[in-house]
Amino acid sequence: MTARYLVDVPGPLRRHFDVALTDLDGVLFRGNRPVADAADAVAEARRDGLRFVFITNNASRPPQVAAAKLGSVRIPAEREDIVTAAEAGVRLMARDVKPGSRVLVVGGNGLTEAVAKAGFKLATAALERPAAVIQGWSPTLAWRDLEEACYAIEAGAAYYATNLDKSIPTEFGFAPGNGALVQAVVVTTGVRPKASGKPDPLIFRLAAERGQAVNPLVIGDRLDTDVAGANNAGYAGLLVLTGVATAADAFVARPAERPGLIARDLKALAEPHRAPVRRGDRWDCGRARAWVDGNRLVVEDPDAGPAGPTNEVVRAAAAAAWAAADQGVIIERDSIPPQFS
């Protein structure tokens, strides 16, 4: 018996799936630093036949800039390999707003380029009475930009956001994401935007279409965007623990944000993903095992080494925690062993 949402893949993941819909920040790099072993894992998976389409909730970078950044961390990519939240946001906006309408862009060059390419006219201020405001993250976003957005929305402009990420991982830690900046506008105007980025399924379906995927795999580092989005789209989702989410976060995830697959990093693409097996009150995965004693999570990981917990013990612990939660048992966060945080 396998745990809910954890799937069993007996062979290497890179041979089981045909296209990997892969997040960038937190999976392939953090800020300007590459994630260790990510480039080699992607190269080996490509040699084995796995194709990659890269998805980013960062709307500030045009696709060609995102492709160049991937190249800088030894992951070759073409513009066509990139699907951005800007593209998805504009697709969403175009359902309601006629091409040729004025749109106030609150964001970077990537969003401006996508809006113009879709046939909208670019407004620069609320006084131009734009039909819509679309907001995406940009490192140069200023108070004046948010001010103009508020004025336009208060005057009746429709409001859209490329994503609602609360934070973004950088080489220094976590910085405010688009969702944090959107909240400033929401609090001021009382209007919530329609959002297209993860976890909305639109961006994942655009990427699957771009890659002509039959059996896609979503790879990401966040539960609330990557994993939830994969589940919303009906695709398998692999959570890697190189960015935002920790293993402990996964153990206490609500059902909609539980990944079907979980691993420490992208090296897992070369490996099977064996789902845990329940034996009484214990969950076994390889030589690792986990169970819940009262409200405490207990694990045994005989193969743990300097790199930390094995993939097997992470999966066993997730299975034990989720099974307990489904029975109404609340796992005490403080009881989760520190190696999972």
N, C-alpha and C positions, 0 to 999 in steps of 0.2 A: 504493500500500500504506500503510495507516495503522498507527500504533503500537498495541500491545495496550492496551486499556482506553480510549484516547482515541477519542472518537466524532466524527463529522462531522455538523454541523447547518448546512445552507446558509443558512437564514433566521434571523431573530431568535429567540433562545431563548424569549422570552416568548410567542411564537406557536406554537412547536413543542410545548410542554408545557402541560397544562391546570391543574395545581395545583403550587405551589411549597411543599414541606415545609421550612420555613426555621428554622434555628437562630437564637437571639437573641444571646447573649454572643459577641462577636468578629465578628459579621456585621452586626448592626443597631446595637449599642452596645458600648462597653467600659466596664464599671462604670457610671458615670452620664453618660458622654460619648457622644453619638451618633457612629456611624461616618460619615465625610464622604460625602455624596451618597446614602446608603442610603435615606433617606426619599423623595427625589425618584425614585430608581430604582424603588422599590416602587409609588409612585403612578402612574408612567408605565406600569409593567407591568400594574397593575390596569386602567387605562384601555384597555389593549390586550387585556383579557380574561383575563389570568392571575389565578387565585385563590390566596390564601395561607392556609396553616395553619401556625401557629408552634409549633415543638417546642423544649422546653427540658429539659436535664438538671438544671436547678436546681429541686430539690424544695421549697425553702423558701417560694416564692411561690405562693399560690393563683392559679388561672387569672385571676381578676378583677384581681388585683394586677399580674400580668404584662401584662394588657391595658392597664391604666392606665399602666404604664411605657412600653409601646410608644406610647401616645398622647402621652406627654411628649416623645418624640423625633419627633413628627409622623407617626406610623404608626398610623392608627386601627385598632382591633381590638376585637372582642367576646369575652366569656368563651369562647364556643363555638369561637372561632378558635384557642384555645390547647390544646395537649396537653402535659402535664408528665410528668416522670419519676416524680413521686409517683403519678399516675394509673396509669401503666404498672406501677409497683412493686406497687401494691395489686392490680392485675389478676393479676399473677404470683403474689402471695402467696395470693390467693383460690383458686388451683388446688389448693393443698395444705391450707389452713387454713379451717376451717368458719366461716361468718359467725356472729357472736355470741361468738366466742372473744376472749380478752383478748390485746391486742397492745401491746407497749412500743414507742413511737415515739421514735426518737432523731433529731431534726430539727426543722424549723420548722413554722409554721402551715399551710403548704401541704400537708405530709405528714399532719399531724394531721387536717386537714379531710378529706382523701381517705380516710384509714383509717376515720374515723367515718361518712362518707357511704356507705361500702361495707358498713356493718352490723357492724363490729367494735367491741368494747368497749375503751376506752383504759385501759391500765395505766400507773401512774406509777412503779412500782418493781419490782425483781426479786422482792421478797417476795410479790408478788401472783401469782407463778407464771404469767407470760404464756405463751401457746402459741407466740408468735413475737416476734421483734425485727425492726423494719424501720428502716433508717438512711438518712438523706438529709442533704445539706449544709444548714447553717444558720450564719449569722454569729454566732449567740449560743450555739452548741454549746459545752458546758463539759466539763471532766474528769469531773465527777460523772455526766454523761449517759453517757459511755463506760464508766465504772465499772459503772453499773447494767446496761448492755447486756452487759458481760462476765459479770456474775453470772448474768443470766437465761440466756444461752447456755450457760454452764457447767452450769446446772441442767437443760438439755435443750430450751430454746426453739429453734425453727427460726430461721434467720438470713437476712434479705433486705436488699438494698441497692438504692436507686433508680438508682444508676449508680456507675461506678468511675473517673470523671475524676480524674486525678492533680492537675490544676491548673485554675484558672479565670482568664481574662483580666480585668484591671481597668484603670482609667485610670492606675494607678501601675506596673503590671507584672503579674506572675503570682502568684497566691496559692494556698494549698493547696485542692484540691478534695475532693469526698467520698471519692474513692478513697484519698487520703492519710490521711484520718481513719479510714476502714475498716481500713486496714492496722494501726492501733493495736489494734483489736479482734481482728484475725486473728492478730497476733503474740502477743497475750495468751492467746487461747482455742484457737488452732490450728484454728479453724473458718472456712471461707471461705463468704461469702454467695452465694445465688443473686441475680443482678443483672439488672434489667429495662431499664435505660436504654441509651442508645447505647453500644456498637454492636449490642446485641440488636435483632433486626428487629421485635420486638413494638411498640415505641413508634412506629416508622415506619408500620407497618401500621394502627395505631390512627389515626394522623394522616391516612393516605390514605383510610381509611374515613370519617373525620370530613369530609373535603373531597370525598367521592364522586369520587375521582380515577380517571381512566382511564389517563393517561400522566403520572405524577408526576415531579417533579424535586426531589431533596434538595439543599439548599444549606447548607453549613457551612464552618467554618474549621479543623476538626481532621481529621487523617487517621485516628487510632485510634478515633474515635467516629462522626463524621458520615460520612466516606467509607467506612469499613469497614462501618458500619451500612447505608448505601445499597446497597453491594455485597451484604451479607447478605440484604437484603430483595428484591434483584433490581431495584432502581430506579436510574435515572441519578443520578449525584452530581456536583454542581458544587462544587469547592473554591475559595473566595475567600481571598485573601491579606491579609485585614484583621485577623486575630486570631492564633491560636496558630501555625499552620503557615506556614512560609516556602516559597518556591519551591524552595530547596535541600532542604528536608525532603521535598518531593514527588519530587524527582529520585532520592532514595535510598530511597523508600518500598518496602516489601515488596509483592509482587503483590496481596495481599488489601486493601491500603490505597491502591492507585493509583486516582485519580479518573478518571471518564470524561470530565469537563470540568474546565477550570481557567482561572481569570481573576483579575485583580488585585482586582476589586471587583464590586459588584452592577450597575454600569453595563453590564456585559457582557450583562445580560438583553436589552438592546436590539440586540445584535449577533449575527451568525452565530458559530458556533464551528467554524472550519475545522481539521480534523485535519492534522497534519504528513504530508508525503509523502516517502518514502524515494527518494533518488537516489544510488545507489552507497553510500558510507559516510556520506553526508550526509543530514540531515533538513531539509526546507524547509517553512516555514509563512509564507505571504505573502512578504515580502522578507527575513524572518529565516531564519537557518540555524544548525544546530548539528551537531557531530560529536564523537566520542571519539577522542582521540589517545593511544594507550597506556592509561593510567589517568586521563587528564585530560579534562575537559569543555571544549570550545572553542565559542564562540558568535560570531555576527555579527548585529548588531541595528542596521541603518542608520536605523531610525525611532525609536530611543530618544530620550527627551527629559527634561525636568526631573522628570517624574513617575516616571521610572525605566524599567525594561525593559518592552517591549511585551508584550501577551498572546501575540502570535505567537512571540516568541523564547522565552517560558516554555514554550509547548507544544512547540516544536521541541527545546528542551533536554531536556524530559521524555521525549520520544520517543527521542532519542539515548541518554539515560542508561538508560532501561528496556530498549531493544534490546540495549545492551551488557551489562546485568546478566543478561538472559535467555541470553546467550552465555557467562556465567561471568566477565565482566569486572567487577571491583570498582572503582567510581569513587572516587577519592580525594576525601574531603570537602573537604580544603584546596585542591583544584584547582578547585572550583566558584567562578566569579567572584563577588566580594563583593556585587555588586548584587542577587544572588538570596537573600541571607541576611537 
